[in-house]
Amino acid sequence: MSHVDEGTLHAYLDGELPSGDRATLEAHVAQCVTCRAALADERALRDRASAVLGRARPLERPTPPFEQIRRTPARRPWHVRMPLAWAASIVLALGVGYLLRSPTREVAALHQQEPPAVEPTVVATNQTRAAPPAEQKTAPLPQERTRRRAAAPADEQSRTSDKTTPPADVVAAVPAVEPRNAPAAPVAAGRVNDSLQRERLQASRLEGVVVRGAAAPARSERDMAIDGAPVQPSNPKTWPLIDRRLATSVLGEEPVAVPGLAVRSFRRGPGNDGTIVVEQTLDSVTVIQIFQRPARTSLNNSAERGRADHFGRFVGGLRVEIAGPVSTDSLNRLLDQVKPLH
Amino acid sequence: MPEDLADVYRNTYPALVRFLYRKVWDQGRAEDLAQEAFARALVHRPENARGWLFVVAANMARDEARRAAREKRHLTLLKSEPDAVHSAPEDEIDADTQRTRVRTALDQLTPRDREALLLWDAGMSYDEIAAQTGLARGAIGTTLARARRRLVEAYDAGQEGGQDVARG
């Protein structure tokens, strides 16, 4: 037998040589000094290569539970969803604006049947559908709406004085119109997870795409980022402040955050499922929120499951999601940076 | 079959992360992409899930590299924070240097040699590597022998180069 080539030696060392070839090779090597030396060389090379590669290994982290994977959406739908959600808020603006300037029959009915914290999205959807397109176009722009919102209820009262007292709530309940104020606003939006309302919301998004071209004002990048809003723990009672030690013990490991950003607070979620949120400041007016919970805990209510639809990632043993009034791109980048706090 | 995929997941996830890590060089991204590959597998239900996952992962890593190059400028937001500079401990710097050296060495392999080596290191058999790369099964041993030799040589050369720089 001629000498064994290096490819065969590597296949042998890798345990990938068919058994017949293997026996032949072993018999040959037993007698051939050259091939014995070659085999020793190749073994050393193989070990060396493994060692080199081993210096560029990722950290060994626990494999997240499989059922979490089912809920991890691809990123693309997220990007698609963003503008749709934004468009839906325009529909809202137009719808509410229309509502306030139209004869007040609907307003009165609305006021009677729905409590103040009711889902405004639904209101807007219905109204937008009822409204003829021409009316939509003349509906107030967001700036105007904002002014109106700030005005005394008396102003609105005068518009609708012939019937029931107009619901200032309807205006106040408009969600996520001003992303920067989002931390204070979106309790109501968090309830969108109710399946009926979600269906309606989807319907409104369809409407929204149509309207957007006519009415959407130019927006800065920061203003556009409203996606975090529905998950903001705005209510200090349901998301109580905790200290870092408690956060660590709730999670069972160090909380994670974006390195280099000041941590403003730690809060504990209402669900008792080990969720906490770390709030960090990007600048004096911008707060981002890093939601995190042990990856192994199951989500036990629909609101939580709704949130799991948001994009997120696993960091160590934690499932981590991010929200904040910056662009999706930036949130993506920030999420990539998240690490356990030292 | 999702049951089978759950098994594949348990057995393959760490290897897939490792495979991806050597392509994107970021742990978080590698984990993200591995999870996304499995999420896609849940939708597509491929017959040979393991092989399919590595193909999809390799494609995603390639897209990722292109995207990362395009989006580099978006990082300015993060870099503007002066506090973001934190000093890494010594051994972390050392690990960083090692990693960079391995990365540089891997870059000097031909794409096919590199792919075969990374797939082998991710626990794939010669048959699987052959299916994945289009190489003949009989050529895998030779390919791996060459890939290993080049990797070690390039790594050692990088180390000497690094020392030269340090001395000079």
Boltz contact constraints between the chains, C-beta under 6 A:
constraints:
  - contact:
      token1: [A, 6]
      token2: [B, 145]
      max_distance: 6.0
  - contact:
      token1: [A, 7]
      token2: [B, 141]
      max_distance: 6.0
  - contact:
      token1: [A, 7]
      token2: [B, 142]
      max_distance: 6.0
  - contact:
      token1: [A, 7]
      token2: [B, 145]
      max_distance: 6.0
  - contact:
      token1: [A, 8]
      token2: [B, 141]
      max_distance: 6.0
  - contact:
      token1: [A, 10]
      token2: [B, 141]
      max_distance: 6.0
  - contact:
      token1: [A, 10]
      token2: [B, 144]
      max_distance: 6.0
  - contact:
      token1: [A, 10]
      token2: [B, 145]
      max_distance: 6.0
  - contact:
      token1: [A, 11]
      token2: [B, 141]
      max_distance: 6.0
  - contact:
      token1: [A, 16]
      token2: [B, 126]
      max_distance: 6.0
  - contact:
      token1: [A, 45]
      token2: [B, 148]
      max_distance: 6.0
  - contact:
      token1: [A, 46]
      token2: [B, 148]
      max_distance: 6.0
  - contact:
      token1: [A, 48]
      token2: [B, 152]
      max_distance: 6.0
  - contact:
      token1: [A, 49]
      token2: [B, 148]
      max_distance: 6.0
  - contact:
      token1: [A, 49]
      token2: [B, 151]
      max_distance: 6.0
  - contact:
      token1: [A, 49]
      token2: [B, 152]
      max_distance: 6.0
  - contact:
      token1: [A, 52]
      token2: [B, 102]
      max_distance: 6.0
  - contact:
      token1: [A, 52]
      token2: [B, 151]
      max_distance: 6.0
  - contact:
      token1: [A, 52]
      token2: [B, 155]
      max_distance: 6.0
  - contact:
      token1: [A, 53]
      token2: [B, 121]
      max_distance: 6.0
  - contact:
      token1: [A, 55]
      token2: [B, 98]
      max_distance: 6.0
  - contact:
      token1: [A, 55]
      token2: [B, 102]
      max_distance: 6.0
  - contact:
      token1: [A, 56]
      token2: [B, 99]
      max_distance: 6.0
  - contact:
      token1: [A, 56]
      token2: [B, 102]
      max_distance: 6.0
  - contact:
      token1: [A, 58]
      token2: [B, 17]
      max_distance: 6.0
  - contact:
      token1: [A, 58]
      token2: [B, 18]
      max_distance: 6.0
  - contact:
      token1: [A, 58]
      token2: [B, 21]
      max_distance: 6.0
  - contact:
      token1: [A, 58]
      token2: [B, 27]
      max_distance: 6.0
  - contact:
      token1: [A, 58]
      token2: [B, 30]
      max_distance: 6.0
  - contact:
      token1: [A, 63]
      token2: [B, 13]
      max_distance: 6.0
  - contact:
      token1: [A, 66]
      token2: [B, 6]
      max_distance: 6.0
  - contact:
      token1: [A, 66]
      token2: [B, 9]
      max_distance: 6.0
  - contact:
      token1: [A, 69]
      token2: [B, 35]
      max_distance: 6.0
  - contact:
      token1: [A, 69]
      token2: [B, 38]
      max_distance: 6.0
  - contact:
      token1: [A, 69]
      token2: [B, 39]
      max_distance: 6.0
  - contact:
      token1: [A, 72]
      token2: [B, 35]
      max_distance: 6.0
  - contact:
      token1: [A, 72]
      token2: [B, 39]
      max_distance: 6.0
  - contact:
      token1: [A, 74]
      token2: [B, 36]
      max_distance: 6.0
  - contact:
      token1: [A, 260]
      token2: [B, 81]
      max_distance: 6.0
  - contact:
      token1: [A, 260]
      token2: [B, 83]
      max_distance: 6.0
  - contact:
      token1: [A, 260]
      token2: [B, 84]
      max_distance: 6.0
  - contact:
      token1: [A, 313]
      token2: [B, 32]
      max_distance: 6.0
  - contact:
      token1: [A, 314]
      token2: [B, 31]
      max_distance: 6.0
  - contact:
      token1: [A, 329]
      token2: [B, 74]
      max_distance: 6.0
  - contact:
      token1: [A, 330]
      token2: [B, 77]
      max_distance: 6.0
  - contact:
      token1: [A, 336]
      token2: [B, 28]
      max_distance: 6.0
